[in-house]
C-alpha cells in the first residue's frame, strides 16, 4: 500500500512515490525535481498516484504502482533495459513517449541542464478514460508526445 503523497519538487528520500530524484543521483550534486507540467498531468490523469524512476529503481516503481491497485503513472527514461521495458509494456495500459527531454528542476526551482535522455510516461491500472485524459492533458500542457495504448 502506498500513501497519498502531496506533489513537491523538493526531495524527500523517505517517501516512496516522491516525484523527483535523490540528491546526487544525477550527474550533478543538485536534486532534480519533476517539472511542474508533468506533475499536473499526473494529478489530472491518475489523481497523483505518481512514481518516478529518477528516484527509485525501475522495477521498484513498477512493483509499487501495481501493488497500489489504483490508477498510477510512472515516469522513466525511454532507453530502459530491454527486460525492464518489456515488463513495463506487459503491465501498462498505455502511455506516452515524450518528444523532448525534460528540464528537471533544481533546488532553487530553476531548470537544470544535463538530462541526456528522453522520458516515457506509463499508465498502470487505468481504463480507457484515463488514456483519453492523458492525451488532453498533454495537449493542454504543450507537451508533445507519441501516445500508445494497449489493444
C-alpha positions as CSV (number, residue, x, y, z in Angstrom):
1,X,0.0,0.0,0.0
2,X,1.3,3.5,-0.8
3,X,0.4,6.7,0.9
4,X,-1.1,9.6,-0.8
5,X,1.9,11.9,-1.5
6,X,1.4,15.6,-1.9
7,X,3.2,17.0,-5.0
8,X,6.5,18.6,-4.4
9,X,9.7,19.4,-6.2
10,X,11.8,19.1,-3.1
11,X,13.5,15.8,-2.5
12,X,12.1,13.6,0.3
13,X,14.0,10.3,0.2
14,X,11.7,8.8,2.8
15,X,8.7,9.0,0.5
16,X,8.3,6.1,-1.8
17,X,6.4,8.0,-4.5
18,X,8.4,11.3,-4.4
19,X,8.2,12.7,-7.9
20,X,11.8,13.6,-8.4
21,X,15.3,12.4,-7.8
22,X,17.6,11.7,-4.9
23,X,20.2,14.4,-4.3
24,X,23.4,13.3,-6.1
25,X,21.6,10.7,-8.2
26,X,22.2,12.7,-11.4
27,X,25.4,13.9,-12.8
28,X,25.3,17.0,-10.6
29,X,25.0,17.0,-6.9
30,X,21.8,19.0,-7.1
31,X,18.4,17.4,-6.6
32,X,16.3,17.0,-9.7
33,X,12.6,17.7,-9.3
34,X,10.0,16.6,-11.8
35,X,8.8,19.6,-13.9
36,X,5.5,21.1,-12.8
37,X,3.7,20.3,-16.0
38,X,4.4,16.6,-15.6
39,X,3.1,16.7,-12.0
40,X,0.0,18.5,-13.2
41,X,-0.6,15.9,-15.9
42,X,-0.2,13.1,-13.4
43,X,-2.6,14.8,-11.0
44,X,-5.2,15.2,-13.7
45,X,-4.9,11.7,-15.2
46,X,-4.4,9.5,-12.1
47,X,-5.1,11.8,-9.2
48,X,-1.5,12.0,-8.1
49,X,-0.5,8.3,-7.8
50,X,2.8,9.0,-9.5
51,X,6.2,7.3,-9.4
52,X,9.4,8.5,-10.8
53,X,12.3,6.2,-11.6
54,X,14.6,9.2,-11.3
55,X,14.2,8.5,-7.5
56,X,13.6,4.8,-7.3
57,X,14.6,1.8,-9.4
58,X,12.5,1.0,-12.4
59,X,11.4,-2.4,-11.1
60,X,10.6,-0.9,-7.7
61,X,8.4,1.8,-9.3
62,X,6.5,-0.8,-11.4
63,X,6.0,-3.1,-8.3
64,X,4.8,-0.1,-6.2
65,X,2.4,1.1,-8.9
66,X,1.0,-2.5,-9.4
67,X,0.7,-3.1,-5.7
68,X,-1.3,0.1,-5.2
69,X,-4.2,-1.3,-7.2
70,X,-5.1,2.2,-8.1
71,X,-4.6,4.1,-11.4
72,X,-1.0,5.1,-11.5
73,X,1.6,6.9,-13.7
74,X,5.3,6.1,-13.9
75,X,7.9,8.4,-15.3
76,X,11.1,6.7,-16.6
77,X,13.8,7.1,-19.2
78,X,12.9,5.8,-22.7
79,X,16.0,3.8,-23.1
80,X,15.4,1.4,-20.2
81,X,16.9,-2.1,-20.1
82,X,15.1,-4.2,-22.7
83,X,13.9,-6.7,-20.0
84,X,12.6,-3.9,-17.8
85,X,10.9,-2.2,-20.8
86,X,9.2,-5.5,-21.6
87,X,7.9,-5.7,-18.1
88,X,6.6,-2.1,-18.3
89,X,4.8,-2.9,-21.6
90,X,3.4,-6.1,-20.3
91,X,1.7,-4.4,-17.3
92,X,0.9,-0.9,-18.6
93,X,-2.4,0.1,-20.3
94,X,-0.7,2.8,-22.4
95,X,1.4,5.8,-22.1
96,X,3.4,8.5,-23.9
97,X,6.9,8.8,-25.2
98,X,7.8,12.4,-24.6
99,X,9.3,14.0,-27.6
100,X,11.6,16.4,-25.8
101,X,14.0,15.9,-23.0
102,X,12.5,17.1,-19.7
103,X,14.1,20.0,-18.0
104,X,14.1,18.8,-14.4
105,X,14.1,21.4,-11.6
106,X,17.0,22.1,-9.2
107,X,16.6,23.0,-5.5
108,X,16.1,26.6,-6.5
109,X,13.2,25.7,-8.8
110,X,15.2,26.6,-11.9
111,X,15.6,24.1,-14.8
112,X,18.8,22.0,-14.5
113,X,20.7,21.2,-17.7
114,X,22.1,17.7,-18.1
115,X,19.2,15.4,-18.7
116,X,20.6,13.5,-21.7
117,X,17.7,11.1,-22.1
118,X,14.1,11.2,-23.2
119,X,11.3,10.1,-20.9
120,X,8.2,7.8,-21.0
121,X,5.0,8.0,-19.0
122,X,3.5,4.6,-18.4
123,X,-0.1,4.2,-17.2
124,X,-0.8,1.3,-14.8
125,X,-4.2,0.1,-13.6
126,X,-6.0,2.5,-15.8
127,X,-9.1,2.5,-18.0
128,X,-9.8,4.0,-21.4
129,X,-11.0,7.2,-19.8
130,X,-7.5,7.7,-18.2
131,X,-5.9,7.4,-21.6
132,X,-8.3,10.0,-23.1
133,X,-7.5,12.4,-20.2
134,X,-3.7,11.8,-20.8
135,X,-4.0,12.9,-24.4
136,X,-6.0,16.0,-23.4
137,X,-3.6,16.9,-20.5
138,X,-0.5,16.5,-22.7
139,X,-2.1,18.8,-25.3
140,X,-3.0,21.5,-22.8
141,X,0.5,21.4,-21.3
142,X,2.0,21.8,-24.7
143,X,4.0,18.5,-24.2
144,X,4.4,16.8,-27.5
145,X,4.4,13.0,-27.2
146,X,3.9,9.8,-29.1
147,X,0.9,8.2,-27.2
148,X,0.4,4.4,-27.2
149,X,-2.4,2.2,-25.9
150,X,-2.7,-1.5,-25.3
151,X,-5.3,-3.1,-27.5
